[in-house]
Amino acid sequence: MRLTLVYLGILIILLGIILIFIGGISSTPSSISQPTSVAYGGVVLLGPFPIFFGVGPKSELFPLLIFGIIFTIIAVIFYLYSFYIFRRSTQGKL
């Protein structure tokens, strides 16, 4: 079972890289003559702590904040779950 999880993790990482590549190619503008509004941002998770950065209207960066909070909650859940699994394995219940 552990080996299939490793393969699943590698597959998810490769899928993410491919999606980033496709997103970068599809977001290139076809014509530069039209004025456009630019907004960009990102979230870096250092442990369970999110660091947000971005430039643009606040309404376009708000979903980034929501995703960061959701991913932080998920990271904390996985972190606590790993302690639970470790404790069960040391007690011989796993």
C-alpha positions as CSV (number, residue, x, y, z in Angstrom):
1,M,0.0,0.0,0.0
2,R,2.8,2.4,0.8
3,L,4.3,2.0,-2.6
4,T,1.1,2.9,-4.3
5,L,0.9,6.0,-2.2
6,V,4.3,7.0,-3.4
7,Y,3.3,6.5,-7.0
8,L,0.1,8.5,-6.4
9,G,2.1,11.3,-4.9
10,I,4.5,11.4,-7.9
11,L,1.6,11.3,-10.3
12,I,-0.1,14.3,-8.5
13,I,3.1,16.3,-8.6
14,L,3.6,15.6,-12.3
15,L,0.0,16.5,-13.0
16,G,0.5,19.8,-11.1
17,I,3.6,20.6,-13.2
18,I,1.8,19.9,-16.4
19,L,-1.2,22.1,-15.4
20,I,1.2,25.0,-14.5
21,F,2.8,24.6,-17.9
22,I,-0.5,24.6,-19.8
23,G,-1.8,27.5,-17.8
24,G,1.3,29.5,-18.6
25,I,1.0,28.8,-22.3
26,S,-2.8,29.5,-22.4
27,S,-2.5,32.8,-20.5
28,T,-0.1,34.5,-23.0
29,P,-1.9,37.4,-24.7
30,S,-2.6,37.1,-28.5
31,S,-2.4,40.8,-29.1
32,I,-0.6,43.3,-26.9
33,S,-2.3,46.4,-28.4
34,Q,-5.2,46.4,-26.0
35,P,-4.8,47.8,-22.5
36,T,-5.3,45.2,-19.9
37,S,-5.5,45.1,-16.1
38,V,-2.8,42.9,-14.5
39,A,-3.2,41.1,-11.1
40,Y,-1.0,38.4,-9.7
41,G,-0.4,36.8,-6.4
42,G,0.7,33.6,-4.6
43,V,0.6,31.7,-1.4
44,V,3.7,30.1,0.2
45,L,3.0,27.6,3.0
46,L,5.8,27.4,5.5
47,G,4.6,24.6,7.7
48,P,1.0,25.5,8.6
49,F,1.6,29.3,8.2
50,P,0.6,30.9,4.9
51,I,2.4,33.9,3.4
52,F,0.4,35.8,0.9
53,F,1.8,38.2,-1.8
54,G,0.2,39.9,-4.8
55,V,-0.5,43.0,-6.7
56,G,-3.8,44.1,-8.1
57,P,-7.3,44.9,-7.1
58,K,-8.4,43.4,-3.8
59,S,-11.4,41.7,-5.3
60,E,-9.0,39.6,-7.5
61,L,-6.8,38.6,-4.6
62,F,-9.6,37.6,-2.2
63,P,-10.0,34.1,-3.6
64,L,-6.2,33.6,-3.1
65,L,-6.7,34.4,0.6
66,I,-9.6,31.9,0.8
67,F,-7.5,29.1,-0.8
68,G,-4.6,29.9,1.5
69,I,-6.8,29.5,4.6
70,I,-8.3,26.3,3.3
71,F,-4.9,24.8,2.5
72,T,-3.6,25.8,5.9
73,I,-6.5,24.0,7.6
74,I,-5.8,20.9,5.5
75,A,-2.1,21.0,6.3
76,V,-2.8,21.3,10.1
77,I,-5.3,18.3,9.8
78,F,-2.7,16.2,8.1
79,Y,0.0,17.2,10.6
80,L,-2.2,16.2,13.5
81,Y,-3.3,13.0,11.8
82,S,0.3,12.0,11.3
83,F,0.9,12.3,15.1
84,Y,-2.3,10.2,15.7
85,I,-1.0,7.4,13.3
86,F,2.4,7.5,14.9
87,R,1.0,7.1,18.4
88,R,-1.2,4.2,17.3
89,S,1.7,2.5,15.7
90,T,3.9,2.8,18.8
91,Q,1.1,1.3,20.9
92,G,0.9,-1.7,18.6
93,K,-2.7,-0.9,17.5
94,L,-1.9,-0.4,13.9
